[in-house]
Amino acid sequence: MNESEFNLLSKFGSLRTWFAPTPDNHEVLFRQPADESIVNATSQLQALAYYEALMALPVARKDKRKGSQSLFKDMVWDFNPNYPDAARNVKGAKLRMDWSKYPDVNSVVLLEMKVAFYLYYLAPTHIYGGASRKKKHKKVNTIVANFQHGMRFLNEMSLRDQQEFGKDYVLHSGLGIKNFDLMSYQDAAKSHEFPYSADLRVFFYVIRSPFLAENLFGGYLPYVDLDVLEWKYVSGVKEDEDNGKDAAPVTSEVLPNSVFERSSYSASMLVVDFLATLGEPIVDIDTLRRRNARQFKRAESHGLSNRLMKMYTFMRLKQKGYSDEHMASVMGGMPDEFLTQRRSKDQNRTTISKQTLVKLSEGRLNDALRVYLNQVNYSCCYLVAQYTGMRPSELSNIILDDALEEDGAYWLIKSHVVKHRESYGKLFDDTWVAIPIIRDAIAAAQICARYKQSPYLFSSVDTVGPGETSSPLESSGLRYQLSTFFEQVLPEDECQSLVFTPYMLRHTLAYQLYRADVGLPFISHQLKHFGEVVGGYQNRGYSAVTLVYGHIGDIIEMGGRKKSTNQYRHMAEKEVVRLHYDPEGSYAGTNATAHKARNQALFKMYQDAGFSAEEVFEVLVAKGIAIVNIGMGMCYGGRVEDFDESLPCIGGLRCNPNRCQNSVITKAHAPKWREIYTQNQMLLTDPLYQDRLDQIHEVINEAKGVLVYLGEKLELEV
């Protein structure tokens, strides 16, 4: 990265109010800013000198054959000279950015986009986190493609605004990109002649960067969920051959089942372990028992204790310049060893160095502790986002001090429903039902907030200084934190294939409720809590018969995409059919071969009639195909069997292909068997079940046998 060029571009935000469009909309002229502080700090002559330096900035190497070089002021930036050895299918237009193709964008927006492009080209790790954090460079042909798609859409938004407000006003108003409102996005999406694609998604991820908001645009862009706009055309999302899996930020509208399961499990364990180690009360007793059975002691490995947390909090606040009195109030009093330290001459401030703190903590005040506490904080955020169904704007409004309130036998978490959106069908109105792990997550976040000094759940993990104003995270910051959480808890290959947006959590919750509704096994015990608690709370407004998991999913999805009603239910039903009727699927059990043969005969019948395999799945979904005993397996017995001494007398565990020749199971049943294995592992240490250890061990062995049969892990790793 050329540091001088980067610094020059980064100064644009502090001078942007000097710039206004010219009548011909090709360049900018200078005007007197309304803000007197800017006038006093910067003269027009200085702003002009900056503008001239910016226009003369070379953006690409000199073309030796033509003797020309692309400068910032040019309307065509040609990067071909930079990459003489580029592949043939990349050379030429793919390495040129032609800004003249977007004549309806005013010159201030165009200038902003030029600066954004070149900043991103110079330092993607500064501009856009996500996958870019793992790469120091982004290939210029990828950036060109992203910005070409983005500029087309900005041009369309400008056209729509011109129709509503007049061409002269739009072109000469001097308004920047952050001034496009929700209606501009909505209208442009309906008329945009180019498909909504992965490149367009990447473009908006880049320009919503907190760095660009602060150093270029003079504030954040309004958050608009592109996924829910009514696009005229939508393209299929595919990986960019040049940029691998980083190119498309969203490959699915929901988290994969394996990611949902592991993330829920890991976050729950981290939060409960954190609280238990500090001696705090635990609400989610079920997760506490799992943590104890697994001997999960992540907090203990970092030496976590109340004393260490006080020392860490003291260090963070001391570094920011807080007074002793404020620190004492935050920590509930100063630790005794701090009071014995030397005091400064005025006797008003404790003089204790970081080195002394590290010594007192026996070396545990280290970077590993900071990373661990950040992970706990991210886990709290993930759990609240995943198991409330809130939108990003509502998550940002959660204030920790009064986040929870009681309503009879139920606990609620408070935020603020965005009123200009469609309602939730009165499922929630500024309060959401808080399942046990949510209450624990808020409790853990409140402890972390002592050193962060921010009232918001979703806020930076850095400490807010005295007199500074804390702000909640915008959607881009929220996405960054949750993406970091996934990086910490998921295997590397799974994390690299995941591209995430905050709205995915809400969609995932609805989808998982639909999965439960169609009989697929739970893959997170927290989901069962959600259904039971929310269902019980809402029985006051809905009948117990109609308020099933799927009905809650329907209510959560109200206000989502209009064009595809019940799309997540459809996805869940199709998953059931695919898992059990795929003619090329993998099945276990004595009847597995016969089951697969039946599937192949069924598909052949439809395919002979001209249906594709995918269309056959759709037909089976439409027919409402039912599955027998979906929980642990499918039964091919068809009759009540005589008692067989060789089968364990433990209920449904007789439906086991290791024991019963009529059982057929697939990987869809693995979560149920893993749950049986985990629950009975917990019982081994429960004093109330010590007289039944033989039976518990038998159940564990049965579940273990099935999981091994399927090639599944016995327990999830954390």
NUPAPA-9638 format. One record per residue: residue in three letters; x negated, y negated, z of N, C-alpha, C in turn. Coordinates in steps of 0.2 Angstrom, whole numbers, plus 5000, padded with zeros to 4 digits. Layout:
ALAXYZXYZXYZ...
END
This chain:
MET499650065000500050005000499649945000ASN499749894996499449834996499749785001GLU499349775007499649745012499849675011SER499449635007499549565005500149555001GLU500249604997500949604993501549614997PHE501449665001501949685006502149625010ASN501649595013501749535018502149475014LEU501949465008502249415004502949425003LEU503149485001503849504999504249505006SER503949525011504349525018504449455020LYS504149405018504349335020504949315016PHE505249345012505749325008506349305012GLY506549345017507149335021507149275025SER506549245027506449185031506549125026LEU506549135020506549075015507149085011ARG507549135011508049145006508549095006THR508749055011509249005011509048945006TRP508348935004508148885000508348904993PHE508548964991508648984984509448984982ALA509548954976510248954973510148964966PRO510748994963510649004956510648944951THR510348944946510348894941510948904937PRO511148854933511748854929511748914924ASP511148924921511148984916511049054919ASN510949054926510949114930510349154928HIS509749124926509149164925508649154930GLU508649094933508149084938508449054944VAL508049034949508349004955508148934956LEU508548884959508248824960508248814968PHE508048754970507948744977508448694980ARG508748714985509248674988509148664996GLN509348614999509248595006509648645010PRO509348685014509748735018510148695023ALA510748725025511148695030510848695037ASP510448745038510148755045509648715046GLU509648665050509148615051508548645054SER508548695058507948735060507548755055ILE507848775049507448805043507048745040VAL507448685039507148625036506548605040ASN506648605047506048585051505448625051ALA505648695050505048735050504748745043THR505048735038504848745031504948695027SER504448665023504648605019504848635012GLN505148605008505348625001504748634997LEU504148604998503548614995503248684997GLN503348705003503048765005503548825002ALA504148815002504648864999504448864991LEU504348814988504148814981503548854980ALA503048844984502348874983502448954984TYR502948964989503049044990503349074984TYR503849034981504249064975503749074969GLU503349024968502849024963502349084963ALA502149094970501749154971502049224970LEU502749224972503149284971503249294963MET503349244959503449254952502849274949ALA502249254951501649274948501349344950LEU501749374955501449434958501449494952PRO500949524951500949584946501249644949VAL501749674946502049734948501849794945ALA501449794940501149854936500549834933ARG500149884931499449874928499549844921LYS499049824919498949794912498949844907ASP499349834902499449884896498849864892LYS498349914891497749904888497849894880ARG498349924878498449924871498749854869LYS499249834873499649774871499349714874GLY498949724879498549664883499049634888SER499649654889500149624893500249664900GLN500549624905500549654911501249634914SER501649674917502249654920502149614927LEU502449554927502449514933503149514936PHE503149494942503849494946504349454942LYS504149404939504649354936504949384929ASP504649434927504849464920505549504921MET505949504916506549544916506449614915VAL505849634912505749704911505049724915TRP505149774919504549794923504349864920ASP503749864917503549924913502949964917PHE503150014920502650054924502250104920ASN502350114914502050164910501250164910PRO500950094910500250094911499950124917ASN500350124923500150154929500150224929TYR500450254924500550334924500350354917PRO499750344915499550374908499650444907ASP499550484913499650554912500350584914ALA500850544914501450564916501750614911ALA502150654913502450714909502850674903ARG502850714897503150684891503950664893ASN504250704896504950694898505050634903VAL504550604905504550554910504350484907LYS503850494902503550424899504150394895GLY504050324895504450284891504950254895ALA505650254894506150224897506250234904LYS506050304906506150324913505650284918LEU505150254915504650214919504650144918ARG505250114915505450044914506050024918MET506049974921506649944924506749874921ASP507349874917507549824913508149784917TRP507949724920508449694924508949654920SER508749644914509249604909509849634908LYS509949704909510549744908511049724912TYR510949684917511449674922511649594923PRO511949564917512049494917512549464921ASP512949504924513549484928513349474935VAL512749494937512449494944512149424945ASN512349384950512049314950511249324952SER510949264950510149264951509949274958VAL510249254963510049274970510049344971VAL510649374969510649454971510149484966LEU510049464960509549494956508849484959LEU508649424962508049414965507949464971GLU508549474975508549514981508349584979MET508649604974508549674971507849684969LYS507549634966506849644963506449654970VAL506549614975506149614981506249684984ALA506849704984507049774988506649824984PHE506749824977506349874973505649884974TYR505349824974504549824975504349844982LEU504749824987504549844994504649914995TYR505149944992505250014992504750054988TYR504550024983503950054979503350054983LEU503149994986502549994990502550034996ALA503050035000503050065006503750105008PRO503950155005504550185007504650205014THR504050225017504150245024504450185029HIS504250125027504450065030505250045029ILE505350065023506050035020506550085022TYR506450155021506950205021506650265025GLY506950285030506750335034506950405031GLY507350445034507550505031507050545028ALA507150575022506650615019505950585017SER506050515016505450475014504950475020ARG505150485026504650485031504050535030LYS504250585027503750645026503350625019LYS503450575016503150555010502850485010LYS502250475009501950405009502150375002HIS502350404997502550374991503150404988LYS503450374984504050394980503850384973LYS504050434968503850424961504250374958VAL503950334954504250274952504850284947ASN504850344944505350354939506050374943THR505950404949506450414954506750344956ILE506350304958506550234961506950194955VAL506650204949506950164943507650194942ALA507750264943508450294942508850274947ASN508650274953509050244959509350174958PHE508850134956509050064955509450044949GLN509350084944509750084938510550094940HIS510650154943511350164945511550114950GLY511150094954511350044959511549974956MET511149954951511249884948511849894944ARG512049944941512649954937513249944941PHE513249974947513749964952513849894954LEU513249864956513249794958513549744952ASN513349764946513649724940514349734940GLU514649794941515349804941515749764947MET515349764953515649724958515749654957SER515149634953515149554951515749544947LEU515849584942516349584937517049574940ARG517149624945517849624949517949554952ASP517349534956517449474959517549414955GLN517249414949517349364944518049354942GLN518449414941519149414939519549384945GLU519349394951519749374956519649304958PHE518949284958518749214961518549164955GLY518449194949518149154944517449164943LYS517249164936516549174934516049124937ASP516249064937515749004939515649014946TYR516149024950516049034957515549094959VAL515649154956515249214958514549204956LEU514449174950513749164947513349104950HIS513749054953513349004955513448984963SER513749034966513949024973513249034978GLY512749074975512149084979512249134984LEU512849174984512949224989512549284987GLY512249314993511849374992512249444992ILE511949494992512249564991512649574998LYS512449555003512849565010513549535010ASN513649485005514249455005514849495001PHE514649544997515149584994515549615000ASP516249614999516649645005516949715003LEU517349735007517649805006518049805000MET518449754998518849754992518449754986SER517849724986517349724980517149794979TYR516949834984516749904983517349944981GLN517949934984518549974982518749964975ASP518749904973518949884966518449914961ALA517849904962517349924958517349994957ALA517450034962517350104961517950134957LYS518550104957519050124953518950114945SER518550064944518450044937517750064934HIS517350084938516650094936516550154931GLU516250134926516250184920515750234921PHE515250224926514750274927514950324933PRO514750384933514950424938514650414945TYR515050424950514750414957514250474958SER513650464959513050514959512650504965ALA512150554965511650554970511150494970ASP511050474964510550414963510950354966LEU511550344965511950284968511950294976ARG512050354978511950364986511250344988VAL510750364985510050344987509950274987PHE510250234982510150164981510450134987PHE511050154989511350114995511050135002TYR510750195002510350215008509750165009VAL509450155003508850115003509050045005ILE509550015002509649935003510049925010ARG510249985013510549975020510049985025SER509449985023508849995028508849935033PRO508749945039508649895044508149845043PHE507549875040507049835038507249775033LEU507549805028507849755023508349705025ALA508749725030509249685033508849625037GLU508349645040507949595044507549545040ASN507249575035506649545031506849525024LEU507449535022507649515015508349485015PHE508849525017509549505016509849455021GLY509449445026509749395031510349425035GLY510349495036510849525040511049595036TYR511449635040511649695037512149695032LEU512149735027512649745023513249775026PRO513849755024514449795027514449865026TYR514649905031514549975030515249995026VAL515150025020515750055017515550125015ASP515950175017515850245016516050265009LEU515450265005515550274998515950344996ASP515850395000516150454999516950454999VAL517250405002517950405003518250354998LEU517850314994518150274989518450314983GLU518950284980519250314974518950304968TRP518450344967517950334961518350364954LYS518250324949518450344943518150404940TYR517550414941517150474939516750494945VAL516650554946516150584951515750644948SER515150634948514750684945514550734950GLY514350794948514150854953513450834955VAL513350844962512650824965512150884964LYS511650864961511150914960510450884962GLU509950934963509250914965508950874960ASP508550824961508150794956507550834955GLU507350854949506850894947506150864949ASP506150804949505550764950505450754958ASN505950754961505950734969506150784973GLY506350844971506550904975507150884979LYS507250914985507850904988507950834992ASP507450794991507450724994507950684990ALA508050704983508450654979509150644981ALA509450694983510250684984510350684991PRO510550634994510650625001511250665004VAL511650685000512250725002512350784997THR512250844999512450904995513050934997SER513350915003513950945005514350885010GLU514950895010515350845015515350875022VAL515150935023515150955030514450995031LEU514250995038513651035040513751105038PRO513251145036513251215035513451245042ASN513751305042513951335048513351345052SER512751365050512251385054511951325057VAL511951265054511751205056512151175062PHE512851185061513351165066513251205072GLU513151275071513051315077512451305081ARG511851295078511251285081511151215084SER511451165081511451095083511851095090SER512451125089512951115095512551155101TYR512351215100511951255105511351215108SER510951195104510351155106510451095110ALA510951055107511050985111511451005117SER511851055118512151065124511651085129MET511251135127510751155132510251105134LEU510051065130509551005132509850955137VAL510550945136510850895140510950925147VAL511250985147511351015153510751035157ASP510251055154509551065157509251005160PHE509350945156509150885159509450865165LEU510150865165510550845171510350895177ALA510350965176510251015181509551005184THR509050985180508350975183508350915188LEU508750865186508750805190509250815196GLY509550875197510050885202510650845201GLU510850825195511450795194512050845193PRO512650825195513250875194513350885187ILE513550945185513650975179514450985178VAL514750965173515450975171515551035167ASP515051045162515151105157514751165161ILE515151195165514851255169514651315164ASP515051315159514951375154514251365151THR514051305149513351295146512851305152LEU512951285158512551285163512351365164ARG512851405164512751475165512351505159ARG512451485153512051505147511351485148ARG511251425151510551395152510151435157ASN510551455162510251495168510051565165ALA510551595161510451665159509851665154ARG509751615150509151605145508551585149GLN508551565155508051535158507751475154PHE508151435151507951375147507751325152LYS507151305152506851255157506451205153ARG506751175148506351125144506151065148ALA506551045152506450985157505851005161GLU505851055164505351085169504651085166SER504651105159504051105156503651035155HIS504050985156503850915156503750885163GLY503850925168503750905174504350855177LEU504850855173505450815175505650815182SER505750765185506050755192506250685193ASN506650675198506950605200506350555201ARG505850585204505250535205504950515198LEU504850565194504550555187504950505183MET505650515183506050475180506050405182LYS505950395189505850325191505250295189MET504650335189504050305187504050295180TYR504350335176504450315168504850255167THR505350245171505850195170505450125172PHE505050135178504650075180504150055175MET503850105172503350085167503650055161ARG504150075158504550045153504749975154LEU505049965160505249905162504749855163LYS504149875166503649835168503249815162GLN503249855157502949835150503349785147LYS503949775148504349725145504449665149GLY504149665155504049605159504649595164TYR505049645166505549635171505249625178SER505649585182505449575188505549635193ASP505149635199505249685203505949695206GLU506249645207506949645210507449685205HIS507349665198507749695193507549775193MET506949785193506749855192507049895198ALA506949865204507249905210507949915209SER508349865207509049875206509249925201VAL508849935196508949985191508850055193MET508250055197508050125200508350145206GLY508750105209509050115216508450115221GLY508050065220507450055225506850075222MET506250045225505650065222505350125226PRO505050165222504650225225504150205230ASP504150245236503650225241502950205239GLU502750245234502050245233501950175229PHE502450145226502350085223502250025228LEU502650035233502649985238501949975242THR501550035242500950035245500350005241GLN500549995234500049965230499849895231ARG499249865229499149795230499549755227ARG499749695230500149645227499749585225SER500049555220499649495217499649435223LYS499249385221499149335226499849295228ASP500349295224500949265226501349305229GLN501149375230501549415234502249435231ASN502349415225503049425222503049475217ARG502449495214502549555209502049605211THR502249665210501849725211501349735206THR500649745207500149745202499949825202ILE500249855197500149925196500049935189SER499449965187499349975180499650045178LYS499650045171499850105168499450165170GLN498750155170498350205172498450235179THR498650185184498850205190499450255190LEU499950225186500550265186500450335183VAL500050345178499850405175499550455180LYS499050425184498750455190499250485195LEU499750435197500250455202500650515199SER500750515192501250565189500850625187GLU500250635189499850685188499750705180GLY499750645176499650655169500350665165ARG500850665169501450685165501850625162LEU501650565163501850505159501450505153ASN501650545148501350545142501750545136ASP501550545130501950535124502450595123ALA502250655126502650715125503350705129LEU503250665135503850655139504250605135ARG503950555132504350505128504750535123VAL504450585119504750615113505350665116TYR505250695122505750735125506350695127LEU506250645130506750595132507150575126ASN506850555121507150535115507650585112GLN507350655113507750705110508350715115VAL508350705121508950715125509450655123ASN509150595122509550545120509950555114TYR509550585109509850605102510350655103SER510250705108510750755109511350735111CYS511350685116511950655119512350625113CYS511950585109512350555103512650605098TYR512250655097512550705092513150735095LEU513150755102513750785104514350745104VAL514250685106514850635106515150625099ALA514650615094514850605087515250675085GLN514950725086515250795084515850815087TYR515950805093516550825096517050775099THR517050715095517550665096517950655089GLY517550665084517850645077517950575076MET517550535080517550465079517150445072ARG517350385069517050365063516350325066PRO515850315062515250275064515450205067SER515950175065516050105068516350115075GLU516650165076516950175083516450205087LEU515950245085515450265089515050215091SER514850165087514450105089514750065095ASN515450065096515750025101515750065108ILE515450115108515450155115515050115120ILE515250095125514850065131514850115136LEU514250125139514150185143514450165150ASP514350105153514650095160515350115161ASP515750105156516450115157516750165151ALA516350205149516450255143517050305145LEU517050325151517550375153518050355157GLU518650385157519150365161519650435162GLU519950435168520350495169521150475167ASP521450525164522150525163522450585165GLY522650585171522950645174522450695175ALA522550755172522050815172521550805167TYR521550755163521050755157520650695158TRP520050695155519550645154519550615147LEU519550555146519550525140518850475139ILE518650475133518050425131518350375127LYS518150315129518450245126517950215121SER518250195116517950155111518450105108HIS518450095101518950055098519050075091VAL519650095090519950115083519850055078VAL519550065073519550005068520250005065LYS520649945066521349935065521449935057HIS520949915053521149905046521149975042ARG520950025046520950095043521650125045GLU521850175041522450215043522350245050SER522850255053522850275060522750355060TYR522550375066522450445067523150485068GLY523650455066524350485068524450495075LYS524150445079524350435086524050495090LEU523550525087523150575091522650545096PHE522350485093521950445097522150375096ASP522050325101522150255101521650225105ASP521050215103520550185107520250225112THR520550285113520250335118520250405114TRP519750445116519750515113519650565119VAL519950625118519850675123519150695124ALA518850695130518150705132518150775135ILE517850825131517750895133517250895138PRO517150945142516550945147515850925145ILE515650945139514950935137514950855135ILE515450825133515450755132515350715138ARG515650735143515550705150514850705152ASP514550765151513850775153513450735149ALA513550725142513150685138513150615140ILE513750595142513750525144513350515150ALA513450555155513050555161512250555160ALA512050595155511350595153511150535150ALA511550505146511450445142511350385147GLN511750385152511750335157511050335161ILE510850385162510150395165509650365160CYS509650385154509150355149509250285148ALA509850255149509950185148509650145153ARG509450175159509050135164508450105161TYR508050145157507450115154507550085147LYS508050105144508250075138508550005139GLN508849995144509249925146509749905140SER510049955138510549935133511249965135PRO511749935135512449955137512750005132TYR512450015126512750055121512550125121LEU512950175120512750235119512250245112PHE512550215107512150225101511750155100SER511150155102510650105102509950125101SER509550085100508850095099508550135105VAL508050175105507750205110507250165114ASP507050105110506550055113506950015119THR506549985123506749955129506949875127VAL507549855128507749785127507349745132GLY507049685130506649645135507149595138PRO506849565144507249515148507549465143GLY508149445144508449395140508549405133GLU508349465130508549485124509249515123THR509549515118510249535117510249605114SER510549655117510549725114511149725109SER510949765104511449775099511549855097PRO512249875096512349945094512049955087LEU511950025086511650045080512150035074GLU511850005068512250005062512250085060SER512650095055512750165052512050195050SER511650145047510950175045510550195051GLY510550155056510250175062510450235065LEU511150245065511450305068511250365064ARG511250355057511050415053510250425054TYR509850375055509150395057509050435063GLN509450415069509350445075509550515074LEU510150525071510450595071510050635066SER509750615061509350645056508650665060THR508450625065507850645069508050705073PHE508650705076508850755080508850825077PHE509150825070509150885066508450905065GLU507950865064507250875063506950915069GLN507150895075506950925081507150995083VAL507851005080508151065083508251125077LEU508151105071508251145065507551175063PRO507551235060506951255057506751215051GLU506151205049505951165044506251165037ASP506351235035506651245029507351225029GLU507751235034508451215035508551145035CYS508051105039508051035039507951005033GLN507451025029507350995022507851005017SER508251055018508851065014509451025016LEU509450995022509950955024509950885023VAL510350855020510450775019511050755022PHE510950705027511550695032511750625031THR512450615032512750555033513250565040PRO513250505043513650515050514350535049TYR514650525043515350545042515450625042MET514850655040514850725040515050755046LEU514950725052515150755058515850765059ARG516250705057516950705058517250755053HIS517050755047517250805042517150875044THR516550885047516350955050516750975055LEU516950935060517450955065518050975062ALA518350935058519050955055518951025051TYR518351035048518251095044518251155049GLN517851145054517751205059518451215062LEU518851165064519551185066519951225061TYR519851205055520251245050519951315050ARG519351325050519051395050519351435056ALA519351405062519651435068520451455066ASP520751405063521451415061521551475057VAL521151485052521251545047520951605050GLY520651605056520451665059519751685059LEU519351635056518551645057518351635064PRO517851675066517651675073517251605074PHE517351585081517051525083516251535082ILE515951485080515251485080514951435085SER515351405089515151365094515651365100HIS515451385106515951385111516251315113GLN515851265111516151195112516751185108LEU516751215102517351205098517951235101LYS517851285105518451315108518651275114HIS518251245117518351195122518751135119PHE518551115113518851055110519551075109GLY519751125106520351145104520851155110GLU520551185115520951195121521151135125VAL520651085126520751025129521150975126VAL520950965119521350915115522050945114GLY522151005113522851035112523251025118GLY522951045124523251035131523450965132TYR523050915130523150845131523750825127GLN523750845121524250825116524850855116ASN524950905120525550945121526150895123ARG525950835126526450785128526750755122GLY526350755116526650725110526850775105TYR526550835105526750885100526850945104SER527250995101527451055104526851105104ALA526851145109526251195109526251235103VAL526851245100526851295095526551265088THR526651195087526351165081525651145082LEU525451125088524851095089524251155089VAL524151185084523651235083522951195081TYR522451235080521751205078521851165072GLY522151205067522251165060522651105060HIS523151105065523551045065523150985068ILE522650995073522250945075521750925070GLY521550975066521150955060521450905055ASP522150925054522550875050522550805052ILE522650795059522650735062522050695061ILE521450735063520850705062520650675055GLU520850715050520750695043521250645041MET521750625044522150565042521750505041GLY521850475035521450415034520750435030GLY520650495029520150515024520350505017ARG520050555013520150545006520850565004LYS521250525000521950534999521950584993LYS521450584989521550624983521550704984SER521250724990521150794991521450814998THR522050814998522450825005522250905007ASN522050905013521950975016521351005012GLN520850965010520250995006519851045011TYR519851025017519351065022519751125024ARG520351125024520751185025520651235019HIS520751205014520651245007519951275007MET519451235009518751265010518651325015ALA519051315020519051365025519351435023GLU519951425020520251485017519851515012LYS519551475007519151505002518551545005GLU518251515011517651545014517851615016VAL518451625019518751685021518751735016VAL519051715010519151755004518451775002ARG518051735001517351744998517051795002LEU517051785009516651835013516951905013HIS517551915012517851975012518052015006TYR518051975000518251994994517751984988ASP517151964990516651954985516452024982PRO516552034976516352094973515552114973GLU515152064974514452074975514252064982GLY514652054987514552044994514152104997SER513952085003513552135007514052155013TYR514152225014514652245019514252305023ALA514452315029514252365033514752415036GLY514552475037515052525039515152585034THR515452635037515552695033516052675026ASN516552635027516952615022516752555018ALA516052535019515852475015515852485008THR515652545005515652564998516352564995ALA516752594999517452594996517752524996HIS517652485001517852415001517552374995LYS516952384994516652344989516952364982ALA517052434981517352454975518052424974ARG518452424979519152394979519052324976ASN518552284979518452214977518352204970GLN517852254967517652254960518252264956ALA518652314958519252334954519752274953LEU519852244959520252184959520052124955PHE519352114955519052054951519152074944LYS518952144942518952164935519652154932MET520152164936520852154934520952084932TYR520752034936520851964934520351944929GLN519751964929519351944924519551964917ASP519852024917520052054910520652004908ALA520951974912521451924910521251854908GLY520551854909520251784907520051744912PHE520051764919519851724924519151724925SER518851674927518151674930518151704937ALA517551714940517451744947517751684951GLU517551624950517751574954518451564954GLU518751564948519451564948519851614952VAL519551674952519851734955519951714963PHE519351684966519351664973519951614974GLU520051564969520551514970521251554970VAL521351604965521951634965522151674972LEU521651704974521751744981521851694986VAL521551634986521751584991522451564991ALA522651544984523351524983523851574985LYS523651644985524151694986524151704994GLY523751674998523751675005523551745008ILE523051775005522751845006522651845014ALA522851895017522751895025522151945026ILE521851935031521251985033521452015040VAL521352075041521552115047520952115052ASN521052095058520552095063519952055061ILE520051995060519451955057518951945063GLY519151945069518651925074518051965074MET518052035075517452075075517352115069GLY517852125065517852165059518452185056MET518452215050519052235047519152315048CYS519752335049519952405051520252435045TYR519952495043520252535037520552595040GLY520652595047520952655050521752665048GLY522152615048522852615047523252665051ARG522952675057523352715062523152715069VAL523552735074523252735081522852795082GLU522252795083521852855084521852885091ASP521752945091521752985097521052955101PHE521152965107520552935111519952985110ASP519352945108518752985107518252965112GLU518053015116517553005121516852975119SER516752975112516152945110516152875109LEU516752845109516852775109516852745115PRO516552685116516552655123517252625125CYS517452635131518152615133518152545135ILE517952505130517852425132518252385126GLY518852405125519352365121519052365114GLY519052295111518952285104518252315102LEU517852325106517152345104517152415101ARG517752445101517752515097517752495090CYS517952435088517852415081517152395079ASN516752445079516052445078515852495073PRO515452475068515252525062514752575065ASN514452555070513952605073514352665077ARG515052645078515452695082516052725078CYS516352675074516952695071516852695064GLN517052755060517052755053517552715049ASN518052685053518552645049518352575049SER517752555053517652485053517152455048VAL517352405045516952365040516752295043ILE516152275043515952205046515552175040THR515552105041515152065037514752015041LYS514351975038514051925042514451865045ALA515051865042515551825045515751835052HIS515651905054515851925061515251915066ALA514651895063514151895067514151845073PRO514451785072514551745078514951775084LYS515451815082515851845087515451895091TRP515051935088514651985091514051945095ARG513851895093513351855096513651825103GLU514251805102514551775108514651825113ILE514851885111514951945116514251965119TYR513751965115513051975118512851925123THR512951855122512751805126513151805132GLN513851805132514251805138514051855143ASN513951915140513751975145513051965148GLN512651935144511951925147512051875153MET512551825152512651785158512951815164LEU513351875163513651905168513151945172LEU512551965169512052005173511751965179THR511751895179511551865185512151835190ASP512751855188513351825192513451875197PRO513451855204513551895210514251935209LEU514751905206515351935206515451995202TYR514952005198514952065193514352115194GLN514052115200513452155201513752225202ASP514352245203514552315204514752345197ARG514752305192514852325185514352315180LEU513752325183513152315178513052365173ASP513252425175513152475170513652465164GLN514252445165514752425160514452365156ILE514252315159513952255156513352275151HIS512952315154512352335149512652375143GLU513152415144513452455139513752405133VAL514052355136514352305131513752265127ILE513252245131512652215128512352255123ASN512252325124511952365119512452375113GLU513052375114513552385108513452325104ALA513452265107513452195103512752195099LYS512252215103511552215100511452255094GLY511852315095511752365089512152335083VAL512652305084513052275078512552215075LEU512252175079511852115076511252145073VAL510952195076510352225072510552255066TYR511152285066511452315059511552265054LEU511752205056511852155051511252115050GLY510652125053510052095052510052025055GLU510452015060510551945064510151945070LYS509951885072509551865078510051875084LEU509851905089510251915095510451845098GLU510051805099510151735102509851685097LEU510251625097509951565094509351535097GLU508851515093508251485096508451405098VAL508151385103508251315105507551275105
END
